[in-house]
Amino acid sequence: MCAFWIETAARRWRHGRIVGRRLAERRPGIRAALRVAGPDSVLLAGNSHAEFLGTPDFGGRPCINLAVGGSLAADCARHLAGFRVPVRCAASVLIIGTNDIQRWRHPERQRAVDRFEADARRILRILEDRSAQVFVSALPPIGARATGRDPAAVAAFSERLAGLCAERGHRYVDPFAAWRDGAGGLAGPGLHRDGVHLADYAPLAAAIVRLVALDAEPGARPPRRPPAPRPAEPLRVLRAAWIGRR
């Protein structure tokens, strides 16, 4: 039992250190982008799935990527609270949860799901203040090789996000729907490069842009067909996603 607690504490310490380093790398660029944010800007928040999207073209609206790879929902809430957004932006998009369902975090336990919901609620409160519309993504499916994550938790955690959206009047979307292999939380073949991260984020960016565009205001000019997103900066220190694969 003592060895178990020591191992869990060590994993939490490693996670905090990895995410902290990534935040330190990302912080200067994020702050610079936020200084020129306008009321038509779209904010991207969350974990590496959001970070790897880069800055897609939301119908001509500038995109500011606030995501930090490796983040838990609790990390994301803390990071967002530390960023100053000078104006209320047009929309925000959240992708979170993949790192919260690592098996060693016991996502099958009720208290883990409740904790995730509480952390996600904190995120939404922040995004509500900083954007006129909030879009929340379902958890991505995971690859069969990613044995360190619990496929059953994908649906359970996504349901909590959907409930929060219904409660708070936000849009719950599933840009990953086309790549799910049934309802079990697993992805079809060829989606991932490592069982967690997508082999190509351009199709995901296009899917998110389409879903967000559905909520465009009446009379607004139709969004341009988005080009492939500018690639995100490589994650030199992102290894948190690999901890759960051991």
VMD Tcl script that draws the C-alpha trace (Angstrom):
set ca {
  {0.00 0.00 0.00}
  {2.83 2.39 0.87}
  {4.50 1.67 -2.47}
  {1.23 2.45 -4.29}
  {0.91 5.87 -2.66}
  {4.54 6.66 -3.35}
  {4.15 5.75 -7.02}
  {0.96 7.84 -7.32}
  {2.62 10.81 -5.65}
  {5.61 10.50 -7.98}
  {3.35 10.43 -11.03}
  {1.49 13.50 -9.87}
  {4.79 15.29 -9.28}
  {6.06 14.36 -12.74}
  {2.81 15.49 -14.31}
  {2.92 18.84 -12.55}
  {6.50 19.40 -13.59}
  {5.86 18.51 -17.24}
  {2.78 20.69 -17.55}
  {4.50 23.50 -15.69}
  {7.38 23.45 -18.15}
  {5.03 23.45 -21.09}
  {3.09 26.37 -19.65}
  {6.33 28.30 -19.19}
  {7.13 27.74 -22.86}
  {3.66 28.71 -24.01}
  {3.01 31.67 -21.70}
  {4.94 34.42 -23.57}
  {3.26 33.63 -26.90}
  {-0.18 33.37 -25.32}
  {0.16 36.69 -23.55}
  {1.36 38.37 -26.73}
  {-1.64 37.01 -28.64}
  {-4.07 38.08 -25.94}
  {-2.78 41.66 -26.03}
  {-4.23 42.03 -29.52}
  {-7.43 40.05 -28.88}
  {-10.58 41.63 -30.24}
  {-14.32 41.07 -29.80}
  {-14.33 38.85 -32.91}
  {-11.58 36.54 -31.61}
  {-12.10 32.84 -30.90}
  {-10.32 31.27 -27.93}
  {-9.11 27.66 -27.94}
  {-8.59 26.11 -24.51}
  {-7.72 22.70 -23.14}
  {-5.04 20.05 -23.52}
  {-2.73 18.89 -26.31}
  {-5.65 18.14 -28.64}
  {-6.55 21.82 -28.54}
  {-2.92 22.96 -28.67}
  {-2.17 20.84 -31.72}
  {-5.00 22.54 -33.60}
  {-2.82 25.62 -33.94}
  {-4.90 28.63 -35.01}
  {-7.63 27.54 -37.43}
  {-9.50 30.10 -39.52}
  {-12.95 30.53 -37.99}
  {-14.50 32.27 -40.98}
  {-12.06 35.16 -40.82}
  {-12.21 35.50 -37.03}
  {-8.76 35.48 -35.43}
  {-8.01 32.49 -33.24}
  {-6.00 32.61 -30.02}
  {-4.79 29.24 -28.77}
  {-4.57 29.14 -24.97}
  {-4.19 25.38 -24.66}
  {-1.34 23.73 -22.80}
  {-0.44 20.15 -23.65}
  {-0.73 17.59 -20.87}
  {-3.32 19.58 -18.94}
  {-5.92 18.08 -16.66}
  {-9.18 19.97 -16.26}
  {-7.79 21.38 -12.99}
  {-4.64 22.57 -14.77}
  {-6.68 24.21 -17.52}
  {-8.83 26.12 -15.02}
  {-5.73 27.34 -13.21}
  {-3.99 28.41 -16.42}
  {-7.02 30.28 -17.74}
  {-7.42 32.11 -14.45}
  {-3.87 33.39 -14.83}
  {-4.36 34.90 -18.30}
  {-5.77 38.37 -18.78}
  {-8.16 38.71 -21.70}
  {-8.66 42.43 -22.48}
  {-12.04 42.06 -24.22}
  {-14.94 39.64 -24.28}
  {-14.31 37.50 -27.33}
  {-16.83 36.09 -29.78}
  {-16.47 32.45 -28.77}
  {-14.37 29.88 -26.99}
  {-13.83 26.20 -27.72}
  {-12.80 23.71 -25.03}
  {-11.27 20.26 -25.46}
  {-10.42 18.63 -22.15}
  {-10.51 15.29 -20.34}
  {-8.06 12.97 -22.10}
  {-5.47 13.26 -19.34}
  {-8.11 12.97 -16.60}
  {-9.02 9.43 -17.69}
  {-5.61 7.86 -17.20}
  {-6.13 4.59 -15.40}
  {-3.81 5.40 -12.53}
  {-6.13 8.32 -11.75}
  {-8.99 5.81 -11.34}
  {-11.55 7.53 -13.60}
  {-14.02 4.72 -12.83}
  {-14.46 6.06 -9.31}
  {-17.37 8.38 -8.61}
  {-15.21 10.94 -6.87}
  {-12.91 11.16 -9.90}
  {-15.85 11.93 -12.18}
  {-17.24 14.42 -9.68}
  {-13.85 16.11 -9.39}
  {-13.61 16.38 -13.17}
  {-17.06 17.95 -13.34}
  {-16.15 20.48 -10.66}
  {-12.94 21.41 -12.48}
  {-14.79 21.68 -15.80}
  {-17.35 23.95 -14.16}
  {-14.52 26.23 -13.07}
  {-13.26 26.36 -16.65}
  {-16.70 27.23 -18.00}
  {-17.19 30.03 -15.50}
  {-13.97 31.60 -16.75}
  {-14.83 31.12 -20.42}
  {-18.32 32.52 -19.88}
  {-16.82 35.77 -18.66}
  {-14.39 35.95 -21.56}
  {-16.50 34.92 -24.54}
  {-20.04 35.40 -25.78}
  {-20.43 31.76 -26.85}
  {-18.87 28.63 -25.39}
  {-18.46 25.36 -27.28}
  {-17.43 22.24 -25.39}
  {-16.16 19.13 -27.14}
  {-16.86 15.56 -26.17}
  {-13.79 13.63 -25.07}
  {-11.87 12.20 -28.03}
  {-11.86 8.45 -28.54}
  {-8.65 6.69 -27.64}
  {-6.67 4.11 -29.56}
  {-6.66 0.47 -28.59}
  {-2.92 0.75 -27.92}
  {-3.45 3.42 -25.27}
  {-3.96 0.90 -22.50}
  {-3.15 3.48 -19.85}
  {-6.51 5.17 -20.41}
  {-9.98 3.88 -19.67}
  {-12.22 3.78 -22.78}
  {-15.34 3.50 -20.62}
  {-14.51 6.83 -19.03}
  {-14.74 8.62 -22.39}
  {-18.53 8.37 -22.36}
  {-18.90 8.99 -18.62}
  {-16.77 12.13 -18.61}
  {-18.34 13.39 -21.83}
  {-21.78 13.02 -20.26}
  {-20.71 15.31 -17.44}
  {-19.57 17.90 -19.96}
  {-22.85 17.59 -21.85}
  {-24.76 18.07 -18.60}
  {-22.80 21.19 -17.75}
  {-23.52 22.61 -21.19}
  {-27.24 21.96 -20.82}
  {-27.20 23.53 -17.38}
  {-25.27 26.64 -18.37}
  {-26.61 27.19 -21.90}
  {-23.49 26.27 -23.85}
  {-23.04 24.21 -27.02}
  {-21.88 20.63 -26.57}
  {-20.36 19.30 -29.79}
  {-18.67 16.12 -30.94}
  {-16.10 16.88 -33.65}
  {-14.75 13.33 -33.19}
  {-18.02 11.59 -34.09}
  {-16.83 10.39 -37.50}
  {-13.80 8.66 -35.97}
  {-15.47 6.76 -33.14}
  {-15.66 2.99 -33.31}
  {-19.07 2.54 -31.76}
  {-19.97 3.86 -28.31}
  {-17.21 2.21 -26.31}
  {-14.72 5.07 -26.25}
  {-12.31 3.60 -28.79}
  {-11.28 5.10 -32.13}
  {-11.30 3.46 -35.52}
  {-7.99 2.42 -37.08}
  {-5.60 5.04 -38.41}
  {-6.75 8.00 -36.31}
  {-3.83 8.13 -33.87}
  {-0.08 8.16 -34.17}
  {0.45 6.89 -30.63}
  {-2.97 5.84 -29.35}
  {-3.61 9.28 -27.83}
  {-2.62 12.05 -30.25}
  {-4.10 12.27 -33.74}
  {-1.93 11.51 -36.74}
  {-3.35 14.58 -38.49}
  {-5.11 17.46 -36.76}
  {-6.22 19.26 -39.92}
  {-9.46 17.22 -40.27}
  {-10.29 17.86 -36.62}
  {-9.72 21.59 -37.06}
  {-12.04 21.59 -40.07}
  {-14.71 19.70 -38.13}
  {-14.54 22.14 -35.22}
  {-14.74 25.14 -37.54}
  {-17.87 23.69 -39.15}
  {-19.55 23.06 -35.81}
  {-18.75 26.50 -34.44}
  {-19.94 28.12 -37.67}
  {-23.37 26.57 -37.12}
  {-23.95 29.12 -34.38}
  {-23.14 32.14 -36.53}
  {-25.43 35.12 -36.01}
  {-28.23 35.64 -38.52}
  {-27.19 37.93 -41.34}
  {-23.51 37.29 -40.84}
  {-21.57 36.53 -43.98}
  {-21.04 32.79 -44.44}
  {-17.66 31.59 -43.25}
  {-14.98 30.88 -45.81}
  {-14.00 27.30 -46.34}
  {-11.14 26.94 -43.87}
  {-7.67 26.15 -45.16}
  {-5.49 23.69 -43.32}
  {-4.62 25.18 -39.91}
  {-1.19 26.53 -39.19}
  {0.63 23.77 -37.33}
  {1.10 24.10 -33.62}
  {4.57 24.42 -32.18}
  {6.05 20.94 -31.53}
  {5.68 19.77 -27.94}
  {9.26 19.36 -26.88}
  {8.48 18.47 -23.30}
  {4.99 17.03 -23.51}
  {5.29 13.57 -22.00}
  {2.36 13.59 -19.61}
  {0.22 11.63 -22.04}
  {2.76 8.83 -21.96}
  {2.74 8.41 -18.19}
  {-0.55 6.57 -18.30}
  {0.70 4.10 -20.91}
  {3.08 2.38 -18.58}
}
mol new
graphics top color blue
foreach p $ca { graphics top sphere $p radius 0.5 }
foreach p [lrange $ca 0 end-1] q [lrange $ca 1 end] { graphics top cylinder $p $q radius 0.2 }
display resetview
